[in-house]
Amino acid sequence: MLFLTASLALGFNSQWLLNYGFNKYKVSLTTGLPNSELEKIAGSWVNYINSGDEYWDITVTRGGDTFELFTLEEKIHFKDVKDLIWLDYRALIVSLLVGLSYSLTLLFWRKGKYRRYLARSLIWGSGLSLLLIIVIGIGAMLDFDRLFLQFHFLAFTNEHWSARGYMLLLFPGGFWFDATLICAGFFTGLSVATGVLSAVYLRLTGRKQLSE
């Protein structure tokens, strides 16, 4: 849970990811907005999701004309997305606190007697994380569009996610597929690193015990 929520939080706060999607899918051509305005949108998004603002209000300039970027329906959807992101933040904090409490207890309780148990627990947790990644990856590869659509039906109480306007032009389906892969890659990296470090610790301490 910690790795999953951290990966999602990183993805939603990544201006690099947004600019990468804008460039890859040539959003400047489909929207008519210059790259400087797209970069402003990326920065504004990160500021919005971490602010107390209810709606994402942003104006852009195209061909000398300044206008409000999103319709009311689009703003409502972004508000719903922001609520989900803050739910992820809360889950991240809870999982971090629980994980730290559990880990610190096993690290120092009874003079570190249970440190090897902690390492084995981390290996199991990393394995379960990788299994989850495999399941998600298979589903995404088989039919990502359908999976993404079902997620919207489950996560949102209205259909403003399909509102016509700049929202769908800025964030095409391919962008979300790429974002999923990037977040999954970060998730995988955390899981593998944790599992490998724990395995190395078990191997080293096992040798030490044998030598004693």
Residue frames relative to the residue before (quaternion, step in Angstrom):
aa qw qx qy qz dx dy dz
M 1.0000 0.0000 0.0000 0.0000 0.00 0.00 0.00
L 0.6347 0.5346 -0.3282 0.4513 3.56 1.00 -0.81
F 0.6932 0.4691 -0.2845 0.4674 3.58 0.83 -0.96
L 0.6473 0.5299 -0.3233 0.4423 3.59 0.99 -0.81
T 0.7042 0.4564 -0.2706 0.4717 3.58 0.79 -1.00
A 0.6304 0.5222 -0.3369 0.4651 3.60 1.06 -0.69
S 0.6437 0.5237 -0.3184 0.4583 3.59 1.00 -0.81
L 0.6645 0.4924 -0.3036 0.4731 3.58 0.97 -0.85
A 0.6470 0.5187 -0.3215 0.4571 3.59 0.95 -0.86
L 0.6465 0.5129 -0.3182 0.4666 3.56 0.98 -0.81
G 0.6624 0.5214 -0.3102 0.4396 3.57 0.91 -0.89
F 0.7055 0.4632 -0.2740 0.4611 3.58 0.85 -0.92
N 0.7133 0.4286 -0.2543 0.4928 3.60 1.18 -0.46
S 0.5424 0.6476 -0.3851 0.3717 3.57 1.27 0.07
Q 0.2750 -0.7478 0.5836 0.1566 3.58 -0.51 1.16
W 0.5835 0.5822 -0.3731 0.4259 3.57 1.11 -0.66
L 0.6515 0.5235 -0.3151 0.4497 3.59 0.94 -0.88
L 0.6542 0.5034 -0.3132 0.4696 3.58 0.96 -0.84
N 0.6842 0.4753 -0.2941 0.4685 3.59 0.84 -0.93
Y 0.5929 0.5572 -0.3538 0.4614 3.58 1.12 -0.66
G 0.6792 0.4839 -0.2845 0.4729 3.59 0.92 -0.91
F 0.6290 0.5357 -0.3360 0.4521 3.58 0.98 -0.81
N 0.6939 0.4692 -0.2782 0.4701 3.58 0.94 -0.89
K 0.6751 0.5172 -0.3103 0.4248 3.59 0.84 -0.95
Y 0.7825 0.3249 -0.1661 0.5045 3.58 0.90 -0.92
K 0.4457 -0.7433 0.4242 0.2626 3.54 1.28 0.51
V 0.0848 0.8431 -0.5218 0.0983 3.54 0.92 0.98
S 0.5676 0.5964 -0.3860 0.4162 3.58 1.13 -0.54
L 0.6783 0.4788 -0.2905 0.4757 3.58 1.06 -0.74
T 0.7035 0.4725 -0.2816 0.4500 3.60 0.91 -0.87
T 0.7450 0.3769 -0.2184 0.5051 3.60 1.13 -0.56
G 0.3929 -0.7161 0.4838 0.3143 3.56 1.16 -0.55
L 0.5320 0.6283 -0.4045 0.3982 3.59 1.28 0.13
P 0.4603 -0.6783 0.4884 0.2993 3.62 -0.90 0.83
N 0.6694 -0.5216 0.3525 0.3945 3.58 -1.23 0.46
S 0.6072 0.5629 -0.3596 0.4302 3.58 1.06 -0.67
E 0.6624 0.4835 -0.3027 0.4856 3.59 1.06 -0.73
L 0.6256 0.5295 -0.3394 0.4616 3.59 1.05 -0.70
E 0.6348 0.5105 -0.3257 0.4800 3.58 1.03 -0.75
K 0.6274 0.5250 -0.3323 0.4694 3.57 1.07 -0.70
I 0.6292 0.5337 -0.3254 0.4620 3.58 1.04 -0.78
A 0.6417 0.5272 -0.3246 0.4527 3.59 0.96 -0.86
G 0.6828 0.4728 -0.2873 0.4772 3.58 0.90 -0.88
S 0.6410 0.5326 -0.3200 0.4507 3.56 1.03 -0.80
W 0.6193 0.5542 -0.3435 0.4375 3.59 1.06 -0.74
V 0.6727 0.4878 -0.2977 0.4700 3.57 0.87 -0.94
N 0.6420 0.5109 -0.3243 0.4707 3.58 1.00 -0.78
Y 0.6584 0.5359 -0.3120 0.4267 3.57 0.96 -0.87
I 0.7181 0.4610 -0.2865 0.4357 3.60 0.72 -1.00
N 0.7227 0.3973 -0.2492 0.5077 3.60 1.20 -0.37
S 0.5851 0.5653 -0.3653 0.4524 3.56 1.28 0.28
G 0.5517 -0.5987 0.4615 0.3525 3.53 -1.32 -0.04
D 0.4127 0.7208 -0.4628 0.3098 3.59 1.27 0.15
E 0.4539 -0.6980 0.4856 0.2665 3.55 -0.97 0.87
Y 0.8125 0.1537 -0.0539 0.5598 3.56 0.88 -0.93
W 0.4637 -0.6565 0.5222 0.2850 3.53 -1.25 0.56
D 0.0063 -0.8018 0.5944 -0.0624 3.55 -0.20 1.33
I 0.1960 0.7712 -0.5820 0.1677 3.56 -0.62 1.12
T 0.1867 -0.7603 0.6132 0.1051 3.54 -1.04 0.84
V 0.1319 -0.7826 0.6063 0.0502 3.55 -1.10 0.76
T 0.3237 -0.7300 0.5708 0.1911 3.53 -1.31 0.34
R 0.0427 0.7824 -0.6174 0.0695 3.53 -0.88 1.02
G 0.8491 -0.0198 -0.0213 0.5274 3.54 -0.66 1.10
G 0.7201 -0.4402 0.2400 0.4797 3.56 1.07 0.71
D 0.6459 0.4906 -0.3176 0.4912 3.60 1.27 -0.18
T 0.2021 -0.7681 0.5999 0.0966 3.56 -0.95 0.96
F 0.1120 0.8023 -0.5736 0.1212 3.57 -0.82 1.00
E 0.5659 -0.5755 0.4617 0.3678 3.54 -1.31 0.35
L 0.4812 -0.7404 0.4005 0.2449 3.53 -0.73 1.14
F 0.8297 0.2414 -0.0840 0.4963 3.58 0.77 -1.01
T 0.4717 -0.6365 0.5345 0.2944 3.52 -1.27 0.57
L 0.6875 -0.4661 0.3435 0.4383 3.58 -1.27 0.18
E 0.6409 0.5288 -0.3294 0.4485 3.59 0.96 -0.85
E 0.6536 0.5005 -0.3151 0.4723 3.58 0.97 -0.79
K 0.6381 0.5269 -0.3263 0.4569 3.59 0.99 -0.79
I 0.6293 0.5283 -0.3314 0.4636 3.57 1.03 -0.78
H 0.6561 0.5024 -0.3224 0.4617 3.58 0.96 -0.80
F 0.6532 0.5021 -0.3252 0.4642 3.59 0.93 -0.82
K 0.5988 0.5405 -0.3577 0.4705 3.59 1.11 -0.60
D 0.6421 0.5121 -0.3188 0.4731 3.59 1.00 -0.82
V 0.6412 0.5127 -0.3214 0.4718 3.57 1.01 -0.81
K 0.6359 0.5313 -0.3233 0.4569 3.57 0.97 -0.84
D 0.6252 0.5330 -0.3386 0.4587 3.59 1.00 -0.76
L 0.6513 0.5001 -0.3116 0.4781 3.59 1.02 -0.77
I 0.6342 0.5273 -0.3321 0.4577 3.58 1.02 -0.77
W 0.6689 0.4770 -0.3049 0.4817 3.59 0.97 -0.80
L 0.5782 0.5389 -0.3763 0.4834 3.58 1.16 -0.47
D 0.6333 0.5156 -0.3186 0.4813 3.57 1.03 -0.79
Y 0.6212 0.5381 -0.3393 0.4576 3.61 0.99 -0.80
R 0.6768 0.4906 -0.3015 0.4586 3.58 0.87 -0.94
A 0.6471 0.5045 -0.3167 0.4759 3.58 1.00 -0.81
L 0.6164 0.5439 -0.3367 0.4592 3.59 1.08 -0.73
I 0.6710 0.4968 -0.3019 0.4603 3.59 0.88 -0.92
V 0.6634 0.5045 -0.3072 0.4594 3.58 0.92 -0.92
S 0.6877 0.4753 -0.2918 0.4647 3.58 0.85 -0.95
L 0.6224 0.5322 -0.3406 0.4620 3.59 1.08 -0.66
L 0.6734 0.4914 -0.2990 0.4644 3.58 0.90 -0.90
V 0.6571 0.4962 -0.3090 0.4759 3.58 0.96 -0.87
G 0.6669 0.5123 -0.3020 0.4489 3.57 0.92 -0.91
L 0.6662 0.4930 -0.3041 0.4697 3.57 0.95 -0.86
S 0.6452 0.5217 -0.3269 0.4524 3.58 0.94 -0.85
Y 0.6642 0.5034 -0.2923 0.4691 3.56 0.93 -0.95
S 0.6957 0.4882 -0.2776 0.4479 3.56 0.85 -1.01
L 0.6812 0.4872 -0.2987 0.4576 3.59 0.85 -0.92
T 0.6127 0.5476 -0.3500 0.4497 3.56 1.08 -0.71
L 0.7160 0.4386 -0.2584 0.4778 3.57 0.85 -0.95
L 0.6181 0.5579 -0.3513 0.4280 3.59 1.12 -0.54
F 0.8332 0.2486 -0.0838 0.4868 3.57 0.86 -0.93
W 0.5257 0.6376 -0.4279 0.3662 3.60 1.19 -0.26
R 0.8461 0.0111 -0.0629 0.5291 3.53 -0.94 0.97
K 0.6699 -0.5577 0.2751 0.4057 3.52 0.89 1.16
G 0.7098 -0.4985 0.2607 0.4240 3.56 0.95 0.89
K 0.2655 0.8037 -0.4978 0.1891 3.57 1.18 0.46
Y 0.7654 0.3807 -0.1853 0.4846 3.58 1.08 -0.74
R 0.3098 0.7759 -0.5042 0.2185 3.62 1.14 0.41
R 0.6512 0.4980 -0.3223 0.4735 3.60 0.98 -0.74
Y 0.6008 0.5375 -0.3547 0.4736 3.59 1.13 -0.60
L 0.6271 0.5277 -0.3281 0.4698 3.58 1.04 -0.79
A 0.6513 0.5185 -0.3186 0.4532 3.58 0.93 -0.88
R 0.6573 0.4934 -0.3131 0.4759 3.59 0.96 -0.83
S 0.6224 0.5365 -0.3347 0.4612 3.59 1.06 -0.73
L 0.6584 0.5051 -0.3096 0.4642 3.57 0.98 -0.82
I 0.6239 0.5253 -0.3442 0.4650 3.58 1.05 -0.69
W 0.6497 0.4987 -0.3146 0.4798 3.59 0.95 -0.84
G 0.6557 0.5125 -0.3137 0.4571 3.58 0.93 -0.84
S 0.6456 0.5098 -0.3128 0.4748 3.57 1.02 -0.82
G 0.6411 0.5293 -0.3211 0.4537 3.57 1.02 -0.79
L 0.6556 0.4973 -0.3100 0.4762 3.56 0.98 -0.84
S 0.6177 0.5432 -0.3372 0.4579 3.58 1.07 -0.75
L 0.6713 0.4911 -0.2946 0.4706 3.57 0.92 -0.89
L 0.6156 0.5341 -0.3436 0.4666 3.57 1.08 -0.69
L 0.6363 0.5218 -0.3190 0.4701 3.58 1.01 -0.81
I 0.6370 0.5279 -0.3176 0.4632 3.57 1.00 -0.84
I 0.6444 0.5226 -0.3202 0.4572 3.58 0.97 -0.85
V 0.6550 0.5118 -0.3087 0.4623 3.58 0.93 -0.91
I 0.6680 0.4861 -0.2965 0.4791 3.58 0.89 -0.95
G 0.6537 0.5336 -0.3107 0.4375 3.57 0.97 -0.89
I 0.6468 0.5108 -0.3211 0.4664 3.57 0.97 -0.84
G 0.6590 0.5098 -0.3073 0.4598 3.57 0.96 -0.90
A 0.6602 0.5107 -0.3065 0.4575 3.58 1.00 -0.86
M 0.6819 0.4920 -0.2934 0.4548 3.57 0.94 -0.85
L 0.6592 0.5197 -0.3149 0.4431 3.58 1.02 -0.76
D 0.7779 -0.1927 0.1668 0.5743 3.58 0.82 -0.96
F 0.1299 -0.8364 0.5300 0.0523 3.57 0.32 1.27
D 0.6394 0.5521 -0.3375 0.4153 3.58 0.91 -0.88
R 0.6753 0.4786 -0.2975 0.4758 3.58 0.92 -0.86
L 0.6386 0.5248 -0.3181 0.4643 3.57 0.99 -0.82
F 0.6630 0.5026 -0.2939 0.4705 3.56 0.98 -0.88
L 0.6384 0.5256 -0.3163 0.4649 3.57 1.05 -0.78
Q 0.6607 0.5008 -0.3067 0.4676 3.59 0.93 -0.87
F 0.5982 0.5570 -0.3557 0.4533 3.57 1.09 -0.68
H 0.6636 0.5040 -0.3088 0.4586 3.60 0.93 -0.85
F 0.6382 0.5201 -0.3316 0.4607 3.58 1.01 -0.75
L 0.6974 0.4677 -0.2664 0.4732 3.58 1.02 -0.78
A 0.7492 0.4521 -0.2231 0.4295 3.58 0.92 -0.93
F 0.7891 0.2909 -0.1401 0.5226 3.60 1.07 -0.62
T 0.4029 -0.7365 0.5048 0.2012 3.53 -1.08 0.84
N 0.7407 0.2791 -0.2045 0.5759 3.60 1.25 0.00
E 0.4837 -0.6734 0.4824 0.2825 3.56 -1.30 0.13
H 0.2806 0.7778 -0.5166 0.2221 3.57 1.12 0.62
W 0.5187 0.6379 -0.4173 0.3871 3.60 1.25 -0.22
S 0.7031 0.4073 -0.2667 0.5182 3.58 1.27 -0.27
A 0.3167 0.7761 -0.4923 0.2343 3.59 1.27 0.29
R 0.4284 -0.7064 0.5068 0.2463 3.55 -0.96 0.86
G 0.4443 0.6577 -0.5191 0.3171 3.53 -1.02 0.84
Y 0.7781 -0.3373 0.2416 0.4716 3.55 -1.18 -0.48
M 0.5128 0.6714 -0.4210 0.3302 3.60 1.14 -0.49
L 0.7245 0.4296 -0.2505 0.4773 3.60 0.77 -0.99
L 0.6243 0.5253 -0.3409 0.4670 3.57 1.18 -0.46
L 0.6669 0.4985 -0.2916 0.4708 3.56 1.05 -0.77
F 0.8058 0.1829 -0.0558 0.5605 3.56 1.00 -0.89
P 0.0540 -0.8196 0.5704 0.0021 3.62 0.27 1.22
G 0.7186 -0.4704 0.3032 0.4127 3.55 -1.28 0.34
G 0.6304 0.5536 -0.3322 0.4311 3.57 1.02 -0.80
F 0.5994 0.5656 -0.3597 0.4375 3.57 1.09 -0.68
W 0.6935 0.4774 -0.2889 0.4558 3.58 0.89 -0.90
F 0.5930 0.5430 -0.3633 0.4706 3.57 1.14 -0.55
D 0.6663 0.4914 -0.2953 0.4768 3.57 0.93 -0.91
A 0.6488 0.5236 -0.3207 0.4496 3.58 0.95 -0.88
T 0.6278 0.5341 -0.3263 0.4628 3.57 1.05 -0.78
L 0.6632 0.5028 -0.3029 0.4643 3.58 0.95 -0.87
I 0.6605 0.5080 -0.3119 0.4564 3.59 0.95 -0.85
C 0.6657 0.4817 -0.3036 0.4823 3.59 0.93 -0.86
A 0.6335 0.5213 -0.3244 0.4708 3.57 1.06 -0.76
G 0.6293 0.5347 -0.3305 0.4570 3.57 1.07 -0.70
F 0.6502 0.4977 -0.3090 0.4838 3.56 1.00 -0.80
F 0.6220 0.5411 -0.3140 0.4708 3.56 1.04 -0.86
T 0.6650 0.5036 -0.2905 0.4688 3.56 0.95 -0.94
G 0.6469 0.5350 -0.3159 0.4422 3.57 0.96 -0.88
L 0.6516 0.5058 -0.3089 0.4735 3.58 0.96 -0.84
S 0.6725 0.5077 -0.2941 0.4510 3.56 0.94 -0.92
V 0.6761 0.4903 -0.2947 0.4644 3.57 0.89 -0.95
A 0.6526 0.5192 -0.3186 0.4506 3.59 0.90 -0.90
T 0.6628 0.5023 -0.3049 0.4641 3.58 0.94 -0.87
G 0.6693 0.5057 -0.2953 0.4572 3.56 0.92 -0.92
V 0.6695 0.5008 -0.3009 0.4588 3.59 0.93 -0.90
L 0.6648 0.4991 -0.3071 0.4632 3.60 0.89 -0.91
S 0.6502 0.5079 -0.3154 0.4688 3.57 1.00 -0.79
A 0.6495 0.5119 -0.3140 0.4663 3.59 1.00 -0.83
V 0.6363 0.5175 -0.3244 0.4713 3.58 1.01 -0.80
Y 0.6420 0.5194 -0.3267 0.4596 3.58 0.96 -0.83
L 0.6563 0.5044 -0.3170 0.4630 3.58 0.92 -0.86
R 0.6565 0.5159 -0.3175 0.4495 3.57 0.96 -0.82
L 0.6843 0.4876 -0.2885 0.4591 3.57 0.89 -0.92
T 0.6967 0.4517 -0.2844 0.4793 3.58 0.89 -0.89
G 0.5921 0.5610 -0.3666 0.4476 3.58 1.16 -0.53
R 0.6448 0.5121 -0.3068 0.4774 3.57 1.01 -0.82
K 0.6365 0.5385 -0.3202 0.4499 3.54 1.03 -0.86
Q 0.6573 0.5106 -0.3080 0.4610 3.56 0.99 -0.88
L 0.6471 0.5213 -0.3180 0.4564 3.59 1.03 -0.81
S 0.6661 0.5101 -0.3024 0.4524 3.57 1.02 -0.84
E 0.6556 0.4972 -0.3107 0.4758 3.55 1.16 -0.59
